[in-house]
Amino acid sequence: MRQLKLLLAAIVLLGTMPCWGKPIDLRGQWKHKKSIEIKLPMDASIEEAGGELVINFHEDLGDVRIIVTSSTGEVIYNEKVQTSTMLSLVIPFNEQGQGMLQITDGFNNVYGEF
């Protein structure tokens, strides 16, 4: 019975982790309104199998703007999202090649190239 529970837990954990995603190295800083610098409260990856950009928010950051540009500078995605209601954002990204992701709230700015 215990082995079955461990097996089911492992299956659930594998299902929640992106297995084929290429992580995006995010740079920049994100400070709370109290000017306390914290570890980045989000991560991002490119799912190679489905061609999707996945952004995970680890805490409520309020309203943030997500901007995705191609290697030629063309804006592919530009939306403001509310992170209190959205823990994960999936953006279809069929472009082959490189691009840039930017996450900002107007004060903080995080970016990463892929």
N, CA, C and O of each residue as an XYZ file, in Angstrom:
456
protein
N       0.820     -1.192      0.000
C       0.000      0.000      0.000
C       0.870      1.265      0.000
O       0.580      2.234     -0.702
N       1.938      1.234      0.800
C       2.814      2.397      0.874
C       3.522      2.623     -0.467
O       3.680      3.763     -0.903
N       3.944      1.539     -1.116
C       4.602      1.674     -2.407
C       3.647      2.253     -3.447
O       4.060      3.036     -4.302
N       2.389      1.875     -3.377
C       1.398      2.419     -4.301
C       1.232      3.924     -4.099
O       1.131      4.673     -5.071
N       1.205      4.367     -2.847
C       1.085      5.793     -2.555
C       2.310      6.550     -3.071
O       2.174      7.638     -3.633
N       3.501      5.983     -2.884
C       4.709      6.631     -3.376
C       4.714      6.699     -4.898
O       5.114      7.708     -5.478
N       4.273      5.634     -5.537
C       4.197      5.612     -6.993
C       3.212      6.654     -7.509
O       3.509      7.360     -8.472
N       2.052      6.758     -6.884
C       1.061      7.753     -7.295
C       1.578      9.172     -7.063
O       1.338     10.056     -7.886
N       2.273      9.398     -5.972
C       2.844     10.723     -5.707
C       3.890     11.076     -6.758
O       3.949     12.217     -7.215
N       4.717     10.101     -7.147
C       5.737     10.348     -8.170
C       5.092     10.673     -9.514
O       5.570     11.550    -10.234
N       4.022      9.981     -9.851
C       3.322     10.236    -11.109
C       2.717     11.633    -11.114
O       2.789     12.336    -12.122
N       2.122     12.040    -10.001
C       1.536     13.378     -9.909
C       2.614     14.439    -10.042
O       2.415     15.429    -10.747
N       3.752     14.258     -9.381
C       4.838     15.232     -9.461
C       5.409     15.313    -10.869
O       5.724     16.406    -11.339
N       5.549     14.195    -11.541
C       6.048     14.211    -12.915
C       5.076     14.901    -13.850
O       5.494     15.537    -14.818
N       3.794     14.786    -13.579
C       2.794     15.428    -14.409
C       2.767     16.931    -14.258
O       2.344     17.636    -15.173
N       3.213     17.439    -13.113
C       3.184     18.886    -12.891
C       4.466     19.567    -13.317
O       4.484     20.789    -13.460
N       5.534     18.826    -13.523
C       6.809     19.411    -13.924
C       6.940     19.380    -15.441
O       6.621     18.370    -16.068
N       7.404     20.469    -16.036
C       7.620     20.426    -17.485
C       8.816     19.537    -17.803
O       9.953     19.870    -17.467
N       8.559     18.413    -18.447
C       9.611     17.438    -18.719
C      10.482     17.835    -19.904
O      11.675     17.534    -19.922
N       9.907     18.498    -20.878
C      10.636     18.791    -22.092
C      10.886     20.284    -22.257
O      11.232     20.743    -23.346
N      10.717     21.027    -21.201
C      10.875     22.472    -21.299
C      12.320     22.918    -21.228
O      13.123     22.357    -20.482
N      12.638     23.924    -22.003
C      13.959     24.539    -21.975
C      13.832     25.795    -21.111
O      13.158     26.742    -21.515
N      14.462     25.827    -19.934
C      14.290     26.990    -19.061
C      14.887     28.255    -19.657
O      15.878     28.211    -20.386
N      14.270     29.373    -19.335
C      14.751     30.684    -19.758
C      15.435     31.324    -18.559
O      14.842     31.435    -17.486
N      16.669     31.742    -18.739
C      17.429     32.384    -17.672
C      16.937     33.821    -17.525
O      17.259     34.685    -18.341
N      16.152     34.068    -16.473
C      15.616     35.398    -16.242
C      16.620     36.238    -15.476
O      17.199     35.773    -14.494
N      16.833     37.467    -15.914
C      17.746     38.400    -15.259
C      16.989     39.656    -14.871
O      15.925     39.952    -15.416
N      17.542     40.374    -13.940
C      16.908     41.582    -13.452
C      16.645     41.451    -11.973
O      17.170     40.549    -11.319
N      15.842     42.336    -11.447
C      15.518     42.252    -10.029
C      14.049     42.556     -9.824
O      13.413     43.241    -10.625
N      13.529     42.030     -8.732
C      12.144     42.255     -8.383
C      12.121     42.592     -6.906
O      12.532     41.781     -6.076
N      11.643     43.781     -6.568
C      11.595     44.224     -5.181
C      10.149     44.383     -4.750
O       9.283     44.767     -5.535
N       9.909     44.076     -3.474
C       8.595     44.355     -2.907
C       8.456     45.855     -2.732
O       9.439     46.588     -2.835
N       7.281     46.303     -2.478
C       7.046     47.727     -2.312
C       7.837     48.303     -1.135
O       8.029     49.516     -1.055
N       8.295     47.447     -0.227
C       9.084     47.890      0.912
C      10.566     47.962      0.562
O      11.397     48.128      1.454
N      10.915     47.840     -0.730
C      12.297     47.896     -1.225
C      13.163     46.759     -0.690
O      14.361     46.941     -0.471
N      12.569     45.599     -0.481
C      13.321     44.426     -0.066
C      13.554     43.582     -1.309
O      12.601     43.132     -1.944
N      14.807     43.366     -1.655
C      15.109     42.563     -2.837
C      14.860     41.089     -2.507
O      15.281     40.605     -1.457
N      14.186     40.393     -3.392
C      13.857     38.991     -3.179
C      14.322     38.178     -4.375
O      14.635     38.720     -5.435
N      14.359     36.871     -4.182
C      14.629     35.973     -5.300
C      13.479     36.114     -6.291
O      12.344     36.377     -5.893
N      13.763     35.941     -7.568
C      12.730     36.146     -8.583
C      11.496     35.296     -8.285
O      11.606     34.082     -8.115
N      10.322     35.927     -8.221
C       9.093     35.215     -7.881
C       8.404     34.583     -9.088
O       7.197     34.343     -9.063
N       9.174     34.315    -10.146
C       8.610     33.669    -11.324
C       9.705     32.900    -12.047
O      10.894     33.147    -11.846
N       9.287     31.969    -12.888
C      10.222     31.291    -13.773
C       9.536     31.102    -15.113
O       8.314     31.202    -15.218
N      10.329     30.830    -16.131
C       9.781     30.689    -17.477
C      10.547     29.604    -18.224
O      11.724     29.359    -17.958
N       9.863     28.961    -19.160
C      10.503     27.945    -19.991
C       9.777     27.853    -21.323
O       8.625     28.268    -21.455
N      10.474     27.303    -22.300
C       9.898     27.036    -23.621
C       9.647     25.536    -23.696
O      10.576     24.741    -23.555
N       8.409     25.150    -23.915
C       8.067     23.751    -24.106
C       8.372     23.398    -25.551
O       7.670     23.831    -26.465
N       9.416     22.615    -25.755
C       9.877     22.313    -27.106
C       8.879     21.466    -27.886
O       8.741     21.626    -29.099
N       8.189     20.572    -27.200
C       7.266     19.683    -27.899
C       6.054     20.436    -28.444
O       5.631     20.196    -29.575
N       5.495     21.341    -27.649
C       4.286     22.047    -28.063
C       4.538     23.440    -28.588
O       3.615     24.079    -29.094
N       5.755     23.929    -28.483
C       6.065     25.276    -28.936
C       5.354     26.337    -28.125
O       4.817     27.294    -28.683
N       5.345     26.172    -26.797
C       4.662     27.120    -25.931
C       5.642     27.753    -24.957
O       6.600     27.114    -24.520
N       5.399     28.997    -24.625
C       6.152     29.706    -23.605
C       5.329     29.619    -22.322
O       4.171     30.036    -22.300
N       5.921     29.078    -21.253
C       5.212     28.891    -19.986
C       5.869     29.763    -18.923
O       7.076     29.679    -18.698
N       5.061     30.603    -18.270
C       5.533     31.458    -17.189
C       4.784     31.061    -15.931
O       3.553     31.055    -15.918
N       5.514     30.727    -14.868
C       4.932     30.350    -13.584
C       5.202     31.460    -12.576
O       6.341     31.898    -12.417
N       4.151     31.912    -11.896
C       4.277     32.926    -10.856
C       4.204     32.226     -9.504
O       3.264     31.477     -9.239
N       5.202     32.471     -8.645
C       5.277     31.801     -7.355
C       4.587     32.571     -6.240
O       4.434     32.059     -5.132
N       4.169     33.800     -6.529
C       3.425     34.594     -5.552
C       2.641     35.672     -6.290
O       2.847     35.913     -7.479
N       1.741     36.311     -5.559
C       0.918     37.372     -6.127
C       1.768     38.625     -6.299
O       2.273     39.175     -5.321
N       1.924     39.072     -7.533
C       2.706     40.262     -7.838
C       1.822     41.421     -8.279
O       2.329     42.483     -8.640
N       0.509     41.229     -8.254
C      -0.406     42.252     -8.741
C      -0.470     42.225    -10.254
O      -0.328     41.168    -10.869
N      -0.683     43.381    -10.854
C      -0.730     43.484    -12.313
C       0.684     43.543    -12.871
O       1.485     44.380    -12.455
N       0.992     42.658    -13.813
C       2.287     42.688    -14.498
C       2.048     42.668    -15.998
O       1.053     42.116    -16.466
N       2.941     43.256    -16.733
C       2.872     43.246    -18.192
C       3.870     42.223    -18.712
O       5.034     42.216    -18.311
N       3.406     41.365    -19.602
C       4.222     40.344    -20.247
C       4.414     40.767    -21.699
O       3.443     40.974    -22.428
N       5.674     40.894    -22.115
C       5.984     41.277    -23.494
C       6.929     40.232    -24.081
O       7.982     39.947    -23.511
N       6.549     39.669    -25.215
C       7.389     38.703    -25.921
C       7.695     39.291    -27.285
O       6.784     39.661    -28.026
N       8.979     39.377    -27.620
C       9.389     39.891    -28.926
C      10.223     38.842    -29.652
O      10.903     38.026    -29.029
N      10.157     38.879    -30.966
C      10.950     37.957    -31.779
C      12.364     38.503    -31.933
O      12.663     39.599    -31.460
N      13.226     37.748    -32.588
C      14.610     38.177    -32.787
C      14.698     39.399    -33.698
O      15.703     40.110    -33.684
N      13.663     39.646    -34.483
C      13.653     40.820    -35.359
C      13.063     42.047    -34.668
O      13.030     43.127    -35.258
N      12.596     41.897    -33.422
C      12.030     43.019    -32.681
C      10.524     43.136    -32.781
O       9.933     44.048    -32.202
N       9.895     42.226    -33.508
C       8.442     42.238    -33.650
C       7.793     41.787    -32.333
O       8.185     40.770    -31.762
N       6.804     42.548    -31.859
C       6.097     42.193    -30.628
C       5.101     41.078    -30.949
O       4.187     41.250    -31.755
N       5.299     39.944    -30.303
C       4.452     38.780    -30.525
C       3.320     38.733    -29.507
O       2.207     38.321    -29.835
N       3.597     39.153    -28.271
C       2.615     39.105    -27.190
C       2.855     40.305    -26.294
O       3.997     40.580    -25.926
N       1.798     41.028    -25.934
C       1.897     42.185    -25.055
C       0.581     42.309    -24.305
O      -0.381     42.877    -24.821
N       0.537     41.781    -23.092
C      -0.695     41.787    -22.297
C      -0.379     42.073    -20.838
O       0.704     41.756    -20.347
N      -1.340     42.677    -20.156
C      -1.255     42.863    -18.711
C      -2.054     41.738    -18.067
O      -3.198     41.489    -18.447
N      -1.454     41.058    -17.093
C      -2.129     39.944    -16.425
C      -2.160     40.198    -14.923
O      -1.289     40.878    -14.380
N      -3.158     39.653    -14.266
C      -3.308     39.752    -12.814
C      -2.801     38.449    -12.207
O      -3.416     37.398    -12.386
N      -1.688     38.515    -11.494
C      -1.054     37.292    -10.983
C      -1.762     36.718     -9.766
O      -1.451     35.599     -9.357
N      -2.698     37.438     -9.177
C      -3.430     36.875     -8.039
C      -4.408     35.804     -8.506
O      -4.743     34.897     -7.744
N      -4.866     35.898     -9.745
C      -5.806     34.905    -10.276
C      -5.156     33.949    -11.257
O      -5.784     32.980    -11.684
N      -3.910     34.206    -11.621
C      -3.239     33.399    -12.640
C      -1.880     32.942    -12.109
O      -0.951     33.742    -11.999
N      -1.768     31.657    -11.780
C      -0.510     31.121    -11.275
C       0.438     30.750    -12.402
O       1.655     30.730    -12.217
N      -0.121     30.458    -13.568
C       0.685     30.041    -14.706
C       0.086     30.627    -15.972
O      -1.135     30.684    -16.122
N       0.943     31.057    -16.873
C       0.507     31.629    -18.138
C       1.173     30.849    -19.267
O       2.392     30.678    -19.274
N       0.376     30.378    -20.213
C       0.889     29.636    -21.365
C       0.624     30.467    -22.615
O      -0.519     30.811    -22.916
N       1.693     30.784    -23.334
C       1.591     31.590    -24.548
C       2.003     30.719    -25.729
O       3.142     30.254    -25.774
N       1.101     30.484    -26.692
C       1.498     29.728    -27.881
C       2.608     30.482    -28.607
O       2.490     31.676    -28.884
N       3.670     29.774    -28.905
C       4.832     30.402    -29.521
C       5.356     29.462    -30.587
O       6.094     28.525    -30.285
N       4.987     29.701    -31.805
C       5.380     28.821    -32.905
C       6.597     29.315    -33.655
O       7.022     28.689    -34.626
N       7.163     30.419    -33.226
C       8.334     30.978    -33.901
C       9.549     30.085    -33.653
O       9.809     29.672    -32.522
N      10.268     29.801    -34.693
C      11.537     29.103    -34.560
C      12.618     30.166    -34.458
O      12.578     31.157    -35.188
N      13.556     29.984    -33.589
C      14.611     30.970    -33.450
C      14.605     31.593    -32.074
O      14.119     31.002    -31.109
N      15.146     32.785    -31.995
C      15.345     33.418    -30.712
C      14.326     34.523    -30.491
O      13.675     35.002    -31.420
N      14.213     34.906    -29.240
C      13.305     35.982    -28.876
C      13.654     36.490    -27.487
O      14.654     36.087    -26.894
N      12.809     37.384    -26.978
C      13.038     37.941    -25.657
C      11.715     38.022    -24.901
O      10.675     38.363    -25.465
N      11.782     37.699    -23.613
C      10.646     37.790    -22.708
C      10.931     38.907    -21.719
O      12.033     38.988    -21.175
N       9.953     39.768    -21.482
C      10.084     40.828    -20.498
C       8.856     40.801    -19.602
O       7.726     40.715    -20.082
N       9.092     40.876    -18.279
C       8.019     40.923    -17.292
C       8.252     42.172    -16.453
O       9.326     42.343    -15.877
N       7.251     43.044    -16.382
C       7.419     44.287    -15.637
C       6.114     44.685    -14.958
O       5.025     44.348    -15.423
N       6.245     45.405    -13.853
C       5.085     46.012    -13.202
C       5.191     47.533    -13.234
O       4.440     48.224    -12.546
N       6.108     48.047    -14.021
C       6.339     49.479    -14.107
C       7.493     49.941    -13.239
O       8.131     50.952    -13.533
N       7.764     49.205    -12.174
C       8.869     49.523    -11.269
C       9.965     48.469    -11.384
O      11.146     48.798    -11.487
N       9.567     47.214    -11.365
C      10.481     46.086    -11.488
C      10.514     45.635    -12.931
O       9.531     45.774    -13.658
N      11.666     45.086    -13.350
C      11.811     44.634    -14.731
C      12.667     43.371    -14.749
O      13.799     43.367    -14.267
N      12.115     42.310    -15.308
C      12.836     41.042    -15.457
C      12.782     40.670    -16.920
O      11.750     40.838    -17.571
N      13.884     40.168    -17.442
C      13.917     39.810    -18.858
C      14.740     38.552    -19.058
O      15.568     38.200    -18.218
N      14.512     37.889    -20.155
C      15.272     36.702    -20.504
C      15.227     36.460    -21.990
O      14.214     36.707    -22.643
N      16.333     35.972    -22.521
C      16.419     35.653    -23.943
C      16.261     34.149    -24.134
O      16.695     33.357    -23.298
N      15.644     33.772    -25.224
C      15.495     32.352    -25.547
C      15.720     32.134    -27.004
O      15.640     31.001    -27.479
